[in-house]
Amino acid sequence: MKAHRPEKRLERAEWCSRARSMAKRGQELPQTKLLDLDIVSIRSAAKQRDNLRKHIRENLSNEALAKQYGVHVRTIEKCLAYETGSHVI
């Protein structure tokens, strides 16, 4: 007669959760090219880039310059294309 042992099997969801939490990730993998600090640096640079784009869009775009000088956007475009003020260097 066999002794009764309690069921030690895990439910599938729990097994998947444990497997994911114990799996090697990031720098622990041998094929990793980027270190954790590299990733932080890349994300920081991307955030700076996005902030610069926002600044350019809000302050240095043709629309922003036109609003700043109180003229139409096309006037700014003509200045930049040397159609207007071509004598100014």
Secondary structure as GFF3:
##gff-version 3
##sequence-region A 1 89
A	DSSP	alpha_helix	12	22	.	.	.	ID=ss1
A	DSSP	three_ten_helix	26	28	.	.	.	ID=ss2
A	DSSP	alpha_helix	36	55	.	.	.	ID=ss3
A	DSSP	pi_helix	56	60	.	.	.	ID=ss4
A	DSSP	alpha_helix	62	69	.	.	.	ID=ss5
A	DSSP	alpha_helix	73	80	.	.	.	ID=ss6
###
